[in-house]
Amino acid sequence: MIFLIFCQFALAESLFSHNVYDLAVVEYKRLFFFDSTTRKDFRLRLHYTIACVNQDFYKGYEETDRFMKDFPEIGNESRLMLSRVLIKNGIYGMAIEILRPTQEYRLLGFSYLYNHQYINALREFQNVDEEIVREVEKLIKRPEKSITKAMLLSAILPGSGEIYAGNIKQGLQDFILTSLSGFLLYNSIKNKKYVDAGLVFSFLFNRFYFGSISNAGSIVRNYNEKLEEKWLHSITAKYYSD
């Protein structure tokens, strides 16, 4: 039995060291099953947690939470190792919680940055890098297209909000479709065809008019998000090293 457990331990650690995380998770589970005391081994649990994070977002989140509850007093080196893996896999909130007790201001700043908590990121970067501080301040102060303004414009004149957002083709299309459906609605009411008017309003005008308003908001939101992501990519390439 001891030999079996040793072989299982060696296999799991070997798979982990070679970054074969899917299989490593399976072998760690077998090891924990055959010898439940190994779940109390800090190094094994840390490696198992890292393998889980690299395997699956939700499983990684749950196992990290479990690991931190079982080992609340882990050292800074282990916190740093785990948080880097969490950041790499997009689990920023958990990385922030793990890094807060440390003095890893730079990495904590990037965790906040990727989590879109720019004021908090600014506070952390002020401890370590004035150049990044200036970059973040520029982002916070950058002019953005307004979702409210775009939707209001399309409410007044369908299609104008999309044009304001930068999508001229979508704006012209929504303007034409809404105008045509509006004409059909007007014509039906003018000719006292109220049933037809109700159908046109319900299935055409209502859809195109409110669709134009919704499209305007979505286009602006996507536009702002793309600019933000582009900025984050440039900052990562320039300043961040994992």
SEDOPA-651454 format. One line per 4 residues: number of its first residue (from 1); their letters; for each residue x, y, z of N, C-alpha, C. Coordinates in steps of 0.1 Angstrom, whole numbers, plus 5000, padded with zeros to 4 digits. Atoms other than C-alpha are relative to their C-alpha. Example, Ala and Ser with C-alpha at 12.3 -4.5 7.8 and 13.67 -1.06 7.14 Angstrom:
<sites>
1) AS) 5009 4988 5000 5123 4955 5078 5009 5012 5000 ~ 4991 4989 5000 5137 4989 5071 4992 5011 5008;
</sites>
This chain:
<sites>
1) MIFL) 5008 4988 5000 5000 5000 5000 5009 5013 5000 ~ 4991 4988 4999 5028 5024 5009 5007 5002 4986 ~ 4994 4999 5014 5045 5016 4975 4990 5006 4990 ~ 5010 4995 5009 5012 5023 4957 4998 5015 5002;
5) IFCQ) 5002 4985 4997 5008 5057 4974 5012 5008 4995 ~ 4988 4993 5005 5044 5066 4967 5000 5001 4985 ~ 5001 5000 5015 5039 5057 4930 4990 5011 4995 ~ 5011 4990 5004 5007 5078 4929 5005 5014 5002;
9) FALA) 4994 4987 4996 5025 5107 4946 5010 5004 4989 ~ 4990 4997 5010 5054 5105 4921 4994 5003 4986 ~ 5006 4997 5013 5031 5103 4891 4993 5013 4999 ~ 5007 4987 4999 5009 5132 4902 5010 5012 4999;
13) ESLF) 4991 4989 5000 5039 5154 4909 5008 5001 4986 ~ 4993 5000 5013 5056 5144 4876 4991 5007 4989 ~ 5009 4994 5009 5025 5153 4856 4999 5015 5002 ~ 5001 4986 4997 5023 5186 4874 5012 5008 4996;
17) SHNV) 4988 4993 5004 5059 5195 4868 5001 5001 4985 ~ 5000 5000 5014 5054 5188 4831 4988 5007 4994 ~ 5011 4992 5004 5023 5210 4830 4988 4992 4994 ~ 5011 5008 5005 4999 5181 4822 4989 5001 5011;
21) YDLA) 5009 4997 4988 4973 5196 4845 4988 4991 5001 ~ 5013 5008 5000 4942 5176 4834 5003 4986 5007 ~ 4997 5013 4995 4959 5143 4842 5005 5001 5014 ~ 4995 4998 4986 4976 5157 4873 4989 5001 5010;
25) VVEY) 5011 4999 4991 4943 5166 4888 4994 4986 5003 ~ 5006 5014 4998 4930 5130 4883 5009 4992 5010 ~ 4991 5008 4992 4961 5115 4899 5001 5006 5014 ~ 5001 4995 4987 4960 5139 4928 4988 4996 5008;
29) KRLF) 5013 5005 4994 4924 5129 4935 5002 4986 5004 ~ 4998 5014 4996 4934 5093 4935 5009 4999 5012 ~ 4991 5000 4988 4963 5100 4959 4992 5004 5013 ~ 5008 4996 4989 4939 5118 4982 4990 4990 5005;
33) FFDS) 5010 5011 4997 4914 5089 4980 5007 4989 5007 ~ 4993 5012 4993 4940 5062 4989 5006 5004 5013 ~ 4994 4996 4988 4956 5083 5016 4994 5014 5004 ~ 5007 4987 4997 4933 5111 5030 5009 5009 5008;
37) TTRK) 4990 4991 4993 4962 5124 5052 5008 5009 4991 ~ 4992 4992 5009 4979 5137 5021 4993 5013 4996 ~ 5008 4987 5002 4951 5164 5018 5005 5010 5009 ~ 4995 4990 4990 4968 5180 5048 5015 5004 4996;
41) DFRL) 4986 4996 5005 5002 5182 5029 4999 5013 4992 ~ 5001 4986 5006 5006 5219 5020 5005 5000 4986 ~ 4995 5000 5013 5028 5213 4990 4991 4993 4990 ~ 5008 5007 5009 5006 5187 4975 4987 5008 4997;
45) RLHY) 5012 4992 5002 4975 5208 4980 5002 5012 4992 ~ 4997 4988 5008 4991 5239 4965 5002 4996 4985 ~ 4999 5005 5014 5001 5219 4934 4987 4996 4994 ~ 5013 5004 5004 4967 5204 4932 4991 5012 4996;
49) TIAC) 5008 4988 5002 4951 5238 4935 5004 5007 4987 ~ 4995 4993 5012 4973 5253 4908 4996 4992 4987 ~ 5004 5008 5011 4965 5223 4885 4985 5002 4997 ~ 5015 4998 5002 4927 5228 4891 4998 5014 4993;
53) VNQD) 5001 4986 5006 4931 5266 4883 5003 4999 4985 ~ 4996 5001 5014 4948 5257 4850 4991 4991 4992 ~ 5009 5009 5007 4922 5231 4842 4987 5006 4997 ~ 5014 4995 5001 4889 5249 4848 4998 5012 5009;
57) FYKG) 5002 4987 4992 4878 5284 4859 4993 4998 5013 ~ 5008 5001 4988 4851 5274 4883 5006 4990 5010 ~ 4994 5010 4991 4868 5243 4897 5012 5007 5007 ~ 4989 4994 4994 4899 5264 4902 4996 5010 5011;
61) YEET) 5005 4990 4990 4880 5291 4920 4996 4993 5013 ~ 5004 5007 4989 4864 5266 4943 5011 4993 5008 ~ 4989 5007 4993 4896 5247 4951 5009 5010 5006 ~ 4992 4990 4994 4915 5279 4957 4994 5005 5013;
65) DRFM) 5008 4996 4988 4888 5290 4982 5002 4990 5011 ~ 4999 5011 4990 4890 5256 4999 5015 5000 5005 ~ 4986 5000 4996 4928 5257 5000 5004 5011 5009 ~ 4997 4988 4991 4930 5292 5015 4993 4998 5014;
69) KDFP) 5007 5002 4987 4905 5281 5042 5008 4989 5008 ~ 4992 5010 4993 4926 5250 5050 5014 5005 5004 ~ 4986 4995 4997 4959 5269 5049 5000 5015 5000 ~ 5001 4986 5000 4952 5305 5059 5013 5008 5002;
73) EIGN) 4988 4993 4997 4987 5313 5070 5011 4997 4990 ~ 4989 5003 5010 5006 5306 5038 5009 5012 4998 ~ 4990 4990 5001 5037 5325 5031 4999 5008 4987 ~ 5001 4991 5011 5042 5353 5006 5004 4994 4987;
77) ESRL) 4995 5007 5012 5061 5331 4981 4989 4992 4994 ~ 5011 5008 5005 5032 5307 4979 4988 5008 4995 ~ 5010 4991 5004 5007 5335 4977 5003 5006 4986 ~ 4996 4995 5013 5027 5350 4948 4998 4990 4989;
81) MLSR) 5001 5011 5010 5029 5317 4930 4985 4997 4996 ~ 5014 5003 5003 4992 5310 4933 4993 5012 4993 ~ 5006 4989 5006 4981 5345 4925 5003 5002 4985 ~ 4996 4999 5014 5001 5346 4892 4992 4990 4992;
85) VLIK) 5008 5010 5008 4983 5314 4881 4985 5005 4999 ~ 5014 4995 5000 4949 5329 4891 4999 5012 4990 ~ 5000 4989 5009 4957 5361 4871 5001 4995 4986 ~ 4998 5006 5013 4968 5341 4841 4987 4994 4995;
89) NGIY) 5012 5006 5004 4935 5323 4841 4987 5008 5003 ~ 5011 4991 4999 4913 5353 4847 4992 5000 5013 ~ 5008 5000 4987 4903 5347 4884 5006 5012 5008 ~ 4994 4989 4994 4912 5382 4894 4996 5003 5014;
93) GMAI) 5005 4997 4987 4890 5386 4924 5007 4992 5011 ~ 4994 5008 4991 4905 5357 4941 5015 5003 5002 ~ 4986 4995 5000 4940 5369 4932 5002 5012 5009 ~ 5000 4988 4991 4932 5402 4949 5000 4996 5014;
97) EILR) 5002 5004 4986 4921 5385 4981 5013 4994 5005 ~ 4988 5007 4996 4953 5364 4982 5012 5010 5002 ~ 4989 4990 5000 4976 5394 4975 4999 5011 5010 ~ 5002 4989 4991 4961 5419 4999 5009 5000 5012;
101) PTQE) 4991 5000 4988 4981 5408 5030 5014 5002 4997 ~ 4986 4998 5004 5013 5411 5010 5004 5014 4997 ~ 4996 4987 5005 5034 5440 4999 5004 4999 4985 ~ 4998 5002 5015 5033 5428 4962 4991 5011 4994;
105) YRLL) 5009 4989 5005 5018 5462 4952 4999 5000 4985 ~ 5000 5000 5014 5027 5459 4916 4990 4989 4994 ~ 5009 5011 5004 5010 5425 4911 4986 5002 5004 ~ 5013 4997 4995 4981 5435 4932 4993 5011 4992;
109) GFSY) 5004 4989 5009 4978 5467 4911 4995 4994 4987 ~ 5004 5006 5013 4976 5446 4879 4987 4991 5002 ~ 5012 5008 4998 4950 5423 4895 4988 5009 5001 ~ 5011 4990 5000 4928 5453 4902 4997 5005 4986;
113) LYNH) 5001 4995 5014 4935 5466 4867 4992 4991 4991 ~ 5007 5010 5008 4924 5434 4850 4985 4998 5005 ~ 5014 5002 4994 4893 5433 4873 4992 5013 4998 ~ 5006 4987 5004 4885 5469 4860 4997 5008 5013;
117) QYIN) 5001 4992 4988 4889 5484 4895 5012 5010 5000 ~ 4989 4991 5003 4910 5513 4883 5005 5009 5011 ~ 4996 4991 4988 4910 5535 4914 5008 4992 5009 ~ 4992 5009 4991 4922 5506 4935 5014 4997 4994;
121) ALRE) 4988 5003 5007 4948 5498 4909 5010 5012 5001 ~ 4992 4988 4999 4960 5534 4909 5006 5002 5014 ~ 4995 4999 4987 4964 5533 4947 5012 4991 5002 ~ 4989 5010 4998 4986 5502 4946 5012 5004 4992;
125) FQNV) 4989 4996 5008 5007 5515 4917 5008 5012 5005 ~ 4994 4988 4994 5014 5547 4936 5012 4996 5009 ~ 4990 5005 4991 5036 5526 4959 5013 4996 4992 ~ 4989 5006 5007 5058 5513 4931 5004 5006 4987;
129) DEEI) 4996 4996 5013 5057 5529 4897 4991 5012 4995 ~ 5007 4987 5004 5048 5565 4888 4996 5000 4985 ~ 5003 5001 5014 5049 5557 4851 4987 4993 4997 ~ 5012 5007 5002 5021 5532 4853 4988 5008 5006;
133) VREV) 5010 4991 4994 5002 5557 4876 4995 5009 4989 ~ 5004 4990 5011 5002 5582 4847 4992 4993 4989 ~ 5007 5007 5010 4990 5556 4823 4986 4997 5005 ~ 5013 5003 4994 4961 5546 4846 4992 5013 5001;
137) EKLI) 5007 4987 4999 4952 5582 4852 4995 5005 4986 ~ 5004 4997 5014 4950 5587 4814 4987 4992 4996 ~ 5012 5008 5003 4926 5558 4811 4988 5005 5008 ~ 5011 4996 4992 4904 5570 4839 4994 5013 4995;
141) KRPE) 5005 4987 5005 4902 5605 4824 4997 5000 4985 ~ 5003 5000 5014 4898 5594 4788 4986 5003 4997 ~ 5013 4997 5004 4868 5607 4770 4993 4987 4994 ~ 5007 5012 5004 4842 5579 4764 4987 5004 4992;
145) KSIT) 5013 4997 5006 4812 5578 4741 4990 4995 5010 ~ 5011 5002 4990 4780 5579 4761 4990 4991 4996 ~ 5011 5009 5003 4756 5550 4761 4987 5007 5001 ~ 5013 4992 4999 4728 5573 4773 4998 5009 4989;
149) KAML) 5001 4991 5012 4735 5598 4746 4996 4993 4988 ~ 5003 5008 5012 4735 5572 4719 4986 4995 5000 ~ 5014 5005 4999 4702 5557 4731 4990 5011 4998 ~ 5009 4989 5001 4686 5591 4734 5000 5005 4986;
153) LSAI) 5000 4996 5014 4697 5601 4699 4992 4991 4991 ~ 5008 5009 5007 4682 5569 4685 4985 5001 5003 ~ 5014 4999 4997 4650 5575 4704 4994 5012 4993 ~ 5005 4988 5007 4647 5610 4688 5000 4997 4985;
157) LPGS) 4999 5003 5015 4659 5599 4653 5006 4986 4999 ~ 4994 5014 5001 4663 5561 4648 5012 5000 4990 ~ 4987 5001 5008 4698 5553 4635 5010 5010 5004 ~ 4990 4989 4997 4714 5585 4647 5010 4996 5011;
161) GEIY) 4991 5005 4989 4727 5568 4679 5010 4991 4995 ~ 4990 5009 5006 4744 5541 4659 5011 5007 4992 ~ 4990 4992 5007 4760 5567 4637 5010 5007 5009 ~ 4992 4993 4989 4772 5586 4668 5010 4989 5005;
165) AGNI) 4992 5010 4994 4786 5553 4681 5011 4995 4990 ~ 4990 5004 5010 4806 5548 4648 4996 4990 4990 ~ 5005 5011 5009 4785 5522 4630 4990 5007 4990 ~ 5008 4993 5009 4772 5542 4600 4990 4990 4993;
169) KQGL) 5008 5010 5008 4759 5511 4581 4988 4996 5008 ~ 5011 5004 4991 4739 5499 4611 4990 5012 5002 ~ 5009 4989 4998 4725 5534 4616 4991 5003 4989 ~ 5008 4998 5012 4714 5538 4580 4989 4989 4999;
173) QDFI) 5009 5011 5001 4698 5504 4581 4988 5001 5009 ~ 5010 4998 4990 4679 5511 4613 4991 5011 4996 ~ 5008 4988 5004 4668 5545 4600 4990 4996 4989 ~ 5009 5004 5011 4654 5530 4568 4989 4990 5004;
177) LTSL) 5010 5010 4996 4637 5500 4584 4989 5007 5009 ~ 5010 4993 4992 4621 5522 4611 4991 5010 4993 ~ 5008 4991 5008 4610 5548 4586 4990 4993 4992 ~ 5009 5008 5008 4594 5522 4564 4989 4994 5008;
181) SGFL) 5010 5005 4992 4576 5506 4592 4991 5011 5006 ~ 5008 4989 4995 4565 5540 4605 4991 5005 4989 ~ 5008 4996 5011 4552 5548 4570 4988 4990 4999 ~ 5010 5010 5000 4532 5516 4570 4990 5001 5011;
185) LYNS) 5009 4998 4989 4518 5523 4604 4991 5012 4998 ~ 5008 4988 5003 4508 5558 4594 4989 4998 4989 ~ 5009 5003 5011 4492 5546 4562 4988 4991 5005 ~ 5011 5009 4995 4472 5519 4580 4990 5008 5009;
189) IKNK) 5009 4991 4991 4459 5545 4606 4992 5009 4991 ~ 5007 4990 5009 4451 5570 4578 4989 4993 4993 ~ 5010 5007 5008 4431 5543 4559 4990 4993 5010 ~ 5008 5006 4990 4414 5533 4592 5000 4985 5001;
193) KYVD) 4998 5014 4999 4428 5498 4590 5007 4997 5014 ~ 4994 5000 4986 4433 5496 4628 5006 4986 5004 ~ 4994 5013 4997 4439 5459 4629 5014 4999 4994 ~ 4987 5000 5007 4467 5462 4603 5010 5009 5007;
197) AGLV) 4991 4991 4993 4480 5492 4622 5006 4993 5013 ~ 4995 5007 4988 4482 5471 4654 5010 4990 4997 ~ 4990 5010 5004 4500 5443 4636 5013 5007 4996 ~ 4987 4993 5004 4525 5467 4620 5007 5006 5012;
201) FSFL) 4994 4995 4988 4531 5484 4653 5007 4990 5009 ~ 4995 5010 4992 4536 5452 4672 5012 4992 4994 ~ 4990 5009 5006 4557 5432 4647 5011 5008 4992 ~ 4990 4993 5009 4575 5459 4627 5005 5013 5007;
205) FNRF) 4996 4987 4995 4576 5495 4641 5006 4998 5014 ~ 4995 5001 4986 4580 5485 4677 5013 4993 5001 ~ 4988 5008 5000 4607 5460 4669 5012 5009 4995 ~ 4990 4992 5006 4627 5484 4647 5004 5012 5008;
209) YFGS) 4998 4988 4992 4623 5515 4668 5008 4997 5013 ~ 4993 5003 4988 4633 5500 4701 5012 4992 4998 ~ 4988 5007 5003 4658 5478 4684 5011 5009 4997 ~ 4991 4990 5003 4675 5509 4671 5006 5006 5013;
213) ISNA) 4996 4994 4987 4677 5523 4707 5010 4990 5006 ~ 4992 5010 4993 4691 5490 4720 5013 4998 4992 ~ 4988 5001 5008 4716 5487 4691 5010 5011 5003 ~ 4992 4988 4997 4729 5522 4698 5008 4998 5013;
217) GSIV) 4994 5003 4987 4736 5513 4735 5011 4989 4999 ~ 4991 5011 5001 4752 5480 4726 5013 5004 4992 ~ 4988 4996 5008 4775 5495 4699 5010 5009 5008 ~ 4991 4991 4992 4788 5522 4723 5007 4992 5011;
221) RNYN) 4994 5009 4990 4793 5496 4750 5012 4992 4995 ~ 4989 5008 5006 4813 5474 4727 5012 5008 4996 ~ 4990 4990 5004 4832 5504 4714 5009 5003 5012 ~ 4992 4997 4988 4843 5514 4749 5008 4989 5005;
225) EKLE) 4994 5012 4995 4851 5479 4759 5012 4996 4991 ~ 4989 5004 5009 4873 5473 4728 5012 5010 5003 ~ 4990 4990 4998 4892 5506 4735 5007 4996 5014 ~ 4994 5003 4987 4897 5495 4771 5009 4987 5000;
229) EKWL) 4992 5012 5001 4909 5460 4762 5013 5002 4992 ~ 4988 4997 5008 4933 5474 4736 5010 5007 5010 ~ 4991 4993 4990 4947 5497 4764 5006 4990 5009 ~ 4995 5009 4990 4950 5468 4788 5011 4991 4993;
233) HSIT) 4990 5008 5007 4969 5447 4762 5013 5007 4998 ~ 4988 4992 5001 4993 5475 4756 5008 5002 5013 ~ 4994 4999 4987 4999 5480 4793 5007 4987 5004 ~ 4995 5013 4997 5004 5443 4798 5013 4997 4993;
237) AKYY) 4988 5003 5008 5029 5440 4770 5012 5009 5005 ~ 4990 4990 4996 5048 5471 4783 5005 4998 5014 ~ 4996 5000 4985 5048 5466 4821 4999 4987 5007 ~ 5003 5012 4992 5035 5432 4831 5009 4988 4996;
241) SD) 4992 5012 5003 5057 5401 4834 4996 4990 5010 ~ 5004 5011 4991 5044 5368 4848 5012 4990 5003;
</sites>
